[in-house]
Amino acid sequence: MQSHGQWVLFLQNRSSAVSPETGSIHHKPRQVPCRYFFYAFWVVLTLALSVAANGQGVVAPSTLSFSPSSANFGSVTTGTSQTLSVTIKNTGRVAIRISGESIHATGFSLSGLTVPQTISGGTSVVLSVKFAPTTTGLFSGYISFTGNFTTGSIQYLVSGTGVKPATISATPSSVSFGTVATGTTNSQTVQLKNTGGTGLTISSAAVSGTGFKISGITVPLTLAASQTKSFTVSFGPTASGSVTGSVTIRSNASNPTYTMALSGTGGSATRAISLSTSSLNFGNEVVGGSIPLGVAVKNTGNSSLTISQVGITGAGFGISGGFIGATIAAGQTAEMTVVFAPKVTGSVTGKVTITSNATNSPNSVSVTGTGISSTSHSVTLNWTASSSTGVVGYYVYRSTTSGASYSRLNSSPSSAIKYTDGTVSAGATYYYVVTAVNSSGTESAKSGQVTAIVP
């Protein structure tokens, strides 16, 4: 049958009628165009096919929406879990049938969905997605849903990062004050650090033990991942004897109670000076020039000491800076700079004497140096200090032959990293090397050679 009406068929529908001639009842055929029937049949057939295609067959994936559109858990501590609610909604009119689900991501799980599950048009279901990392690192993947979709399946993206639990550590892990004079106070700085991957909150910080105190920390205190906070622990004994105590930090970290041991001893006040060297050899220096050398002055006692006077003998020697009158706290070190600035040629010896309220005062340093003429020819050498331990000075060697036949110029090790050779001749070429010397007189290997041409 062609639908554009070139063919016309008739269906006979008999209805009763009375013949005017005979008065008898008979059936009269009724002619009905078949094109109306075809149109009705075509509409019914079309609707049936539509239902077959969209109701019990396949549907477009776009009719299924997720909220949130993907599950991003951010940072989750290893050994714990976090759950997100996910809403799946059928935005179409035709029912969707989810026949299966599978997870393609480590550490993730799904609950709340019983397959097969039918979601009618305009309705939704709520699922629970859980992330429970057992190791640190980034995890990502997807959850696959299969059903009557044109694509066969739909993927829902999931991601999360496993991080170390928040943990408190302290540097130093314990504090020992040694002996502190009664009536005085000694203090040390302690640094707290969150070594985990998530934040923590310190709820309390307490100290125990007679004479111990803490300052510089206010609670509650929040430390982000890797963040630090410094505070001060002090010890002020009121009587002689050993004392122990502790600092206790409470928080919501994986180690909720962190304890740091404290110790100290109350005793009589002591003050003592220890010098880094007992002698300084400045070597050669041109008249009118100067060369500085340092001496470390350490207070090895338990109470502060004061430098009251520095006495100097030997022409050309002096000190620089504000060392006189300086106060050196217990266990601390001050630098005294001694300067040799010769006014005349020749060898000079002397002494620098330190007077203080230390029990071993006075303390002295022997000094020696040689002034050389500034009008004659000279060669000045400079070098980098040796990084080896125990070095007390340097020997300087010279030769007129490259690489051989070196002669030592200084009779005793020079404390300085500078040497001026005033015994050179015009027009000559000289070759120099330097060695480092320890307290036993053992020399290092020779340095690289340098060449000096005197005009």
C-alpha positions as CSV (number, residue, x, y, z in Angstrom):
1,M,0.0,0.0,0.0
2,Q,1.3,3.4,-0.9
3,S,0.7,6.1,1.7
4,H,0.2,9.1,-0.6
5,G,-3.4,8.0,-1.5
6,Q,-3.0,6.7,-5.1
7,W,-4.6,3.5,-4.1
8,V,-8.1,3.7,-2.4
9,L,-9.6,0.7,-0.7
10,F,-12.9,0.4,0.9
11,L,-14.0,-1.5,3.9
12,Q,-17.6,-2.6,4.1
13,N,-19.4,-2.0,7.3
14,R,-22.9,-3.2,7.2
15,S,-25.6,-1.2,8.9
16,S,-29.4,-1.9,9.1
17,A,-31.9,0.0,6.8
18,V,-35.6,-0.3,5.7
19,S,-36.4,-0.7,2.1
20,P,-39.0,1.8,1.0
21,E,-40.3,-0.6,-1.6
22,T,-40.6,-3.8,0.4
23,G,-40.6,-2.5,3.9
24,S,-38.1,-5.3,4.7
25,I,-34.9,-4.8,6.6
26,H,-31.6,-5.3,4.8
27,H,-28.0,-4.4,5.3
28,K,-26.5,-1.5,3.3
29,P,-22.8,-1.5,2.5
30,R,-20.8,1.5,3.9
31,Q,-17.8,2.5,2.1
32,V,-14.9,3.9,4.3
33,P,-11.6,5.1,2.7
34,C,-8.7,2.9,3.8
35,R,-6.3,5.8,4.1
36,Y,-7.8,6.8,7.5
37,F,-7.2,3.4,8.8
38,F,-3.6,3.4,7.5
39,Y,-2.9,6.7,9.3
40,A,-4.2,5.3,12.6
41,F,-2.2,2.1,12.2
42,W,0.9,4.1,11.4
43,V,0.6,6.2,14.5
44,V,0.1,3.2,16.7
45,L,3.0,1.4,15.1
46,T,5.3,4.4,15.5
47,L,4.5,4.7,19.2
48,A,5.2,1.0,19.7
49,L,8.5,1.2,18.1
50,S,9.4,4.3,20.2
51,V,8.7,2.4,23.4
52,A,10.8,-0.6,22.1
53,A,13.7,1.7,21.4
54,N,13.6,3.9,24.5
55,G,11.8,2.0,27.2
56,Q,13.1,-1.6,27.1
57,G,16.0,-1.0,24.7
58,V,18.8,1.5,25.1
59,V,19.0,5.2,26.2
60,A,21.5,8.0,25.8
61,P,24.1,8.3,28.7
62,S,23.3,12.0,29.0
63,T,20.0,11.2,30.7
64,L,22.0,10.0,33.7
65,S,23.6,12.9,35.9
66,F,25.9,12.6,38.9
67,S,26.2,15.0,41.8
68,P,29.0,15.8,42.4
69,S,30.2,15.3,38.8
70,S,33.3,13.5,40.2
71,A,34.5,12.3,43.6
72,N,37.6,14.2,44.7
73,F,38.5,13.3,48.3
74,G,41.6,15.5,48.6
75,S,44.0,14.5,51.3
76,V,43.0,11.6,53.5
77,T,45.2,10.2,56.3
78,T,46.5,6.6,55.7
79,G,44.7,4.1,58.0
80,T,41.5,6.2,58.0
81,S,38.7,6.6,55.5
82,Q,36.4,9.3,54.1
83,T,33.0,8.8,52.5
84,L,31.2,11.0,50.0
85,S,27.5,10.8,49.0
86,V,26.9,10.7,45.3
87,T,23.4,11.3,43.8
88,I,22.6,9.6,40.5
89,K,19.5,11.1,38.7
90,N,17.6,10.0,35.7
91,T,16.9,13.3,33.9
92,G,14.9,11.6,31.1
93,R,11.4,10.2,31.0
94,V,12.2,6.6,30.3
95,A,13.4,4.2,33.0
96,I,17.1,3.4,33.3
97,R,18.2,0.0,34.3
98,I,21.7,-0.3,35.9
99,S,22.8,-3.9,35.5
100,G,26.3,-3.8,37.1
101,E,29.1,-1.8,38.6
102,S,32.8,-2.3,38.9
103,I,35.6,-0.2,40.6
104,H,38.8,0.5,38.8
105,A,40.7,2.5,41.4
106,T,42.8,1.3,44.4
107,G,41.5,2.2,47.9
108,F,37.9,3.1,46.7
109,S,34.7,1.2,47.5
110,L,31.0,1.7,46.7
111,S,27.8,1.0,48.7
112,G,24.1,1.8,48.5
113,L,23.5,0.3,45.0
114,T,21.8,-3.1,44.5
115,V,22.1,-4.3,41.0
116,P,20.1,-4.7,38.9
117,Q,18.7,-1.3,39.9
118,T,16.0,0.6,37.9
119,I,15.8,4.4,38.1
120,S,12.5,5.7,36.8
121,G,12.4,9.0,34.8
122,G,12.9,12.0,37.0
123,T,14.0,10.1,40.1
124,S,17.4,9.5,41.7
125,V,19.3,7.2,44.0
126,V,22.0,8.1,46.5
127,L,25.2,6.0,46.7
128,S,28.2,6.1,49.1
129,V,31.8,6.2,47.7
130,K,34.5,5.6,50.3
131,F,38.3,6.3,50.0
132,A,40.5,4.4,52.5
133,P,44.2,4.7,51.6
134,T,46.7,2.4,53.2
135,T,49.8,4.0,51.7
136,T,50.7,7.6,50.8
137,G,50.4,9.0,47.3
138,L,47.9,10.0,44.7
139,F,45.2,7.4,43.8
140,S,42.7,7.9,40.9
141,G,40.5,5.9,38.6
142,Y,36.8,5.4,37.9
143,I,33.7,3.4,38.8
144,S,32.0,1.8,35.8
145,F,28.2,1.4,35.6
146,T,26.7,-0.9,33.0
147,G,23.1,-0.8,31.8
148,N,20.8,0.0,29.0
149,F,23.0,2.8,27.7
150,T,23.9,3.4,24.0
151,T,27.6,3.4,25.1
152,G,27.2,0.1,27.1
153,S,28.7,1.7,30.3
154,I,29.3,5.0,32.1
155,Q,32.5,6.0,34.0
156,Y,32.4,8.0,37.2
157,L,35.8,9.5,38.0
158,V,37.3,9.2,41.6
159,S,40.5,10.6,43.1
160,G,42.2,11.1,46.4
161,T,45.6,11.4,48.1
162,G,46.9,9.3,50.9
163,V,49.0,11.3,53.4
164,K,50.9,10.6,56.6
165,P,49.0,11.2,59.8
166,A,49.7,14.4,61.6
167,T,52.6,13.8,64.1
168,I,54.4,16.0,66.6
169,S,58.2,16.0,66.9
170,A,60.5,18.3,68.8
171,T,64.1,19.4,68.3
172,P,65.9,18.8,70.5
173,S,63.9,15.8,71.7
174,S,65.1,16.5,75.3
175,V,66.7,19.4,77.1
176,S,69.6,19.1,79.6
177,F,70.7,22.4,81.2
178,G,73.7,21.0,83.0
179,T,74.7,23.0,86.1
180,V,73.0,26.3,86.5
181,A,73.9,28.6,89.4
182,T,71.2,28.9,92.0
183,G,69.4,32.3,91.7
184,T,70.1,32.5,87.9
185,T,68.2,31.3,84.9
186,N,69.3,29.5,81.8
187,S,67.0,29.0,78.7
188,Q,66.9,26.9,75.5
189,T,64.8,27.1,72.4
190,V,62.7,24.1,71.3
191,Q,61.1,23.7,67.9
192,L,57.9,21.7,67.5
193,K,57.1,20.4,64.0
194,N,54.1,18.6,62.4
195,T,55.9,15.9,60.4
196,G,52.6,14.5,58.9
197,G,50.6,15.3,55.9
198,T,47.5,16.9,57.5
199,G,47.0,19.6,60.1
200,L,46.9,19.2,63.8
201,T,45.7,21.2,66.8
202,I,47.7,21.5,70.1
203,S,45.2,21.7,72.9
204,S,47.5,22.1,75.9
205,A,51.2,22.5,76.8
206,A,52.3,21.9,80.4
207,V,55.6,21.7,82.2
208,S,56.6,19.8,85.4
209,G,59.7,19.9,87.6
210,T,60.8,22.5,90.1
211,G,62.5,25.5,88.4
212,F,61.4,24.7,84.9
213,K,59.2,27.0,82.9
214,I,58.0,27.4,79.3
215,S,57.1,30.5,77.3
216,G,56.3,31.5,73.7
217,I,53.5,29.0,73.1
218,T,49.8,29.8,73.3
219,V,47.1,27.1,72.9
220,P,45.0,26.1,71.1
221,L,47.7,26.2,68.4
222,T,47.2,24.8,64.8
223,L,50.1,23.4,62.8
224,A,49.6,22.7,59.2
225,A,51.5,19.9,57.5
226,S,55.3,20.5,57.9
227,Q,54.7,23.7,59.9
228,T,56.9,24.5,62.9
229,K,56.6,26.5,66.1
230,S,59.4,27.5,68.5
231,F,59.0,28.1,72.2
232,T,61.4,28.6,75.1
233,V,62.2,26.3,78.1
234,S,64.0,27.8,81.0
235,F,65.6,26.5,84.2
236,G,66.0,28.7,87.3
237,P,67.1,26.5,90.3
238,T,66.5,27.9,93.7
239,A,68.5,25.2,95.5
240,S,71.5,23.0,94.8
241,G,70.9,19.5,93.4
242,S,69.7,17.7,90.4
243,V,66.2,18.3,89.1
244,T,64.2,16.4,86.4
245,G,60.9,17.4,84.7
246,S,59.1,17.3,81.4
247,V,57.1,19.2,78.9
248,T,53.8,17.5,77.8
249,I,52.1,18.5,74.6
250,R,48.6,17.2,74.0
251,S,47.0,17.4,70.5
252,N,44.8,15.5,68.0
253,A,47.9,14.1,66.3
254,S,48.7,10.4,65.8
255,N,50.8,10.8,69.0
256,P,48.3,12.7,71.0
257,T,50.5,13.0,74.1
258,Y,54.1,14.0,73.4
259,T,56.5,14.2,76.3
260,M,59.9,15.9,76.3
261,A,62.3,15.2,79.2
262,L,64.0,18.0,81.1
263,S,67.0,17.9,83.4
264,G,69.3,20.3,85.2
265,T,71.4,20.8,88.3
266,G,71.4,23.7,90.7
267,G,74.8,24.6,91.9
268,S,77.2,27.3,93.0
269,A,78.1,30.0,90.5
270,T,81.2,29.2,88.3
271,R,82.9,31.3,85.7
272,A,85.9,30.2,83.7
273,I,87.5,31.3,80.4
274,S,88.8,28.9,77.7
275,L,90.8,30.3,74.8
276,S,90.9,28.8,71.3
277,T,94.7,29.3,71.2
278,S,97.5,30.4,73.5
279,S,99.7,32.0,70.8
280,L,99.4,33.9,67.5
281,N,102.1,34.2,64.8
282,F,101.3,37.0,62.4
283,G,104.3,36.2,60.1
284,N,105.6,39.1,58.0
285,E,103.7,42.4,57.5
286,V,104.8,45.5,55.5
287,V,105.4,48.5,57.7
288,G,102.3,50.7,57.5
289,G,100.1,47.6,56.8
290,S,98.1,45.5,59.3
291,I,96.8,42.0,59.7
292,P,94.0,40.8,62.1
293,L,93.7,37.4,63.8
294,G,90.9,36.2,66.0
295,V,90.8,34.4,69.3
296,A,87.7,32.6,70.6
297,V,87.0,33.3,74.2
298,K,84.5,30.9,75.8
299,N,82.8,31.0,79.2
300,T,82.8,27.4,80.3
301,G,81.2,28.2,83.7
302,N,77.5,28.3,84.6
303,S,77.2,32.1,85.2
304,S,77.9,35.1,83.1
305,L,81.3,36.7,83.3
306,T,82.5,40.2,82.4
307,I,85.8,41.3,80.6
308,S,87.1,44.2,82.6
309,Q,90.5,44.8,81.0
310,V,92.8,43.7,78.2
311,G,96.6,44.4,78.5
312,I,98.9,44.4,75.5
313,T,102.7,44.3,75.3
314,G,104.8,44.4,72.1
315,A,105.1,47.3,69.6
316,G,102.5,47.2,66.9
317,F,100.0,44.9,68.6
318,G,96.5,45.9,69.6
319,I,92.8,44.7,69.6
320,S,89.8,46.0,67.7
321,G,86.1,46.1,68.4
322,G,84.3,46.4,71.8
323,F,85.8,43.5,73.6
324,I,86.6,45.3,76.7
325,G,83.5,45.4,79.0
326,A,81.8,42.6,77.2
327,T,79.6,40.1,79.1
328,I,79.8,36.5,78.1
329,A,76.9,34.3,79.2
330,A,77.4,30.8,80.5
331,G,78.4,28.5,77.7
332,Q,78.7,31.3,75.1
333,T,81.7,32.5,73.1
334,A,83.0,35.9,72.2
335,E,85.6,36.8,69.5
336,M,88.6,38.9,70.4
337,T,90.4,40.3,67.4
338,V,94.1,41.0,67.7
339,V,95.8,43.2,65.2
340,F,99.5,43.5,64.2
341,A,100.3,46.8,62.5
342,P,104.2,47.2,62.6
343,K,105.6,50.7,62.6
344,V,109.2,49.6,62.1
345,T,111.0,46.7,60.5
346,G,112.1,43.7,62.6
347,S,110.7,40.9,64.7
348,V,108.4,41.8,67.6
349,T,107.0,39.6,70.4
350,G,104.4,40.5,73.0
351,K,101.4,39.3,75.0
352,V,97.7,40.0,75.2
353,T,96.3,39.5,78.7
354,I,92.6,39.3,79.5
355,T,91.3,40.2,82.9
356,S,87.8,39.3,84.0
357,N,85.8,38.0,87.0
358,A,86.4,34.4,85.9
359,T,87.9,32.1,88.5
360,N,90.9,31.4,86.2
361,S,91.6,35.1,85.3
362,P,93.9,36.4,84.0
363,N,94.2,34.6,80.6
364,S,96.9,35.5,78.1
365,V,97.9,34.9,74.4
366,S,101.5,35.2,73.2
367,V,101.9,37.2,69.9
368,T,104.7,37.5,67.4
369,G,105.2,39.2,64.1
370,T,107.8,40.8,61.8
371,G,107.7,44.2,60.2
372,I,109.3,44.4,56.7
373,S,110.3,47.4,54.7
374,S,107.7,49.0,52.5
375,T,110.2,50.6,50.2
376,S,111.9,47.3,49.0
377,H,110.4,44.7,46.7
378,S,108.1,42.2,48.3
379,V,105.6,39.4,47.4
380,T,102.4,39.1,49.4
381,L,100.6,35.7,49.4
382,N,97.0,35.0,50.4
383,W,95.3,31.6,50.7
384,T,92.1,29.9,51.9
385,A,92.2,28.4,55.4
386,S,92.4,24.6,55.6
387,S,89.1,22.8,56.3
388,S,91.0,20.1,58.3
389,T,90.6,19.9,62.1
390,G,93.5,20.6,64.4
391,V,95.4,23.0,62.1
392,V,97.5,25.5,64.2
393,G,99.2,27.4,61.4
394,Y,100.9,27.3,58.0
395,Y,104.5,27.0,56.6
396,V,105.4,29.0,53.4
397,Y,108.0,27.6,51.0
398,R,109.8,29.3,48.1
399,S,112.0,28.2,45.2
400,T,113.6,29.7,42.1
401,T,113.0,26.4,40.3
402,S,109.5,25.5,39.3
403,G,108.2,22.4,41.1
404,A,111.4,21.6,43.1
405,S,114.0,22.7,45.7
406,Y,111.6,24.6,48.0
407,S,112.9,26.3,51.1
408,R,110.8,27.2,54.1
409,L,110.5,30.9,54.8
410,N,109.0,31.0,58.3
411,S,110.6,29.2,61.3
412,S,107.3,28.6,63.1
413,P,103.8,28.1,61.7
414,S,102.0,31.4,60.8
415,S,98.6,31.7,62.3
416,A,97.5,34.0,59.5
417,I,96.4,33.0,55.9
418,K,98.6,35.8,54.6
419,Y,102.4,36.1,54.3
420,T,104.6,38.8,52.9
421,D,108.0,37.8,51.5
422,G,110.3,40.8,51.8
423,T,113.5,39.0,50.8
424,V,113.0,39.0,47.0
425,S,115.2,40.6,44.3
426,A,114.2,42.7,41.3
427,G,113.9,40.9,38.0
428,A,113.7,37.4,39.7
429,T,111.0,34.8,39.4
430,Y,109.9,32.9,42.5
431,Y,107.7,29.8,43.0
432,Y,105.6,29.4,46.3
433,V,103.7,26.6,48.0
434,V,102.0,26.4,51.4
435,T,101.4,23.6,53.9
436,A,99.1,23.3,56.9
437,V,100.5,22.2,60.3
438,N,98.8,20.5,63.2
439,S,99.7,20.8,66.9
440,S,102.1,17.8,66.5
441,G,104.1,19.5,63.8
442,T,102.8,17.2,61.1
443,E,102.5,19.0,57.7
444,S,99.9,18.5,55.0
445,A,100.8,17.9,51.4
446,K,102.0,21.0,49.6
447,S,99.4,23.3,48.0
448,G,99.3,24.2,44.4
449,Q,102.3,26.3,43.2
450,V,101.9,30.0,42.4
451,T,104.5,32.1,40.5
452,A,105.6,35.6,41.3
453,I,107.7,37.7,38.9
454,V,109.4,40.6,40.6
455,P,109.8,43.6,38.3
